[in-house]
Amino acid sequence: MKNPNLMVKTYNYLKAISKRVLGGSENVDTTTYYDRSYICSRCPMLSENMECMVCGCPVETKASWKTEKCPEGKW
């Protein structure tokens, strides 16, 4: 699968930032972050540069934000 283009990535990232700000800018606890990161590391939709190929978000960031969810429903 091809990575989303820059327009899609930008839209998804701005949407995530909006949810984060409205949600109080909280991060998940360390255990949840490592669980999410592990799930992402085994996902076939993870690109070589550690971005989700479904939404285009950087996995390190997405996994740490409390307001975010996996677009594939894995976490």
N, C-alpha and C positions, 0 to 999 in steps of 0.2 A: 504494500500500500504506500502511496505517495504522501509525504508530509503536507499538511494544509499550507496554503499560500500565506504570504505576509498579511494580507487583509483579514483573513480568517483568524490567524494567530492574534493579531492586534485586537480584534473584536472580542475574542474569547478572553484574552488577558485583561482587557478593560472591564469586562463583565465580572470577572473573578475579583478584581480589585474593588469594584463597587460593592459586591457581596461582602467582601472582607471588611471594608470600612463600616458598612451598615450593621455587620455582625459583631462589631466590637474589636476587630483586628486581633483576634485570639489565635494562637497556635495550638495544635494538638500536643498531647504529652509525648514524651520521648519514645515510649513503647509503641504507641499508635503510629508515630512517624516512621519508626523502623519497620513495623509491620507493613505499612503502606509502601514504603520504599522497596521492601523485599518482594512484595506482590508485583510491583511495577518492573523490577529488575528481571522477572521471569516472564513478563508479558511479551508476546510477539509484536505488539504495537509500539514498543519502545524503540526509538531511533538510536543510532550510534552516538549522537550528541545529547543523549538523555532527555529527549523531548517525546511527549506522547504524540503518536502519529494520528490519533483521532482528533484531538483538540488543538495540538500544537504547543501546549503549555510545558514549561520546564518542570520535570518531575520532582526535582528537589523542592521547588517552591510549592507546587500543587499538593504534595504529600504533607507539607507542614501546616497548611492553612486549615483551620477548623471548618470553615464554610465550604470547602471544596469536596467534590465527590469524583470518583473515577467515572469517566464517560462510558465505560464498558460495564459498570456496575460491580466491579471486583472488590471495591471497598467503599 
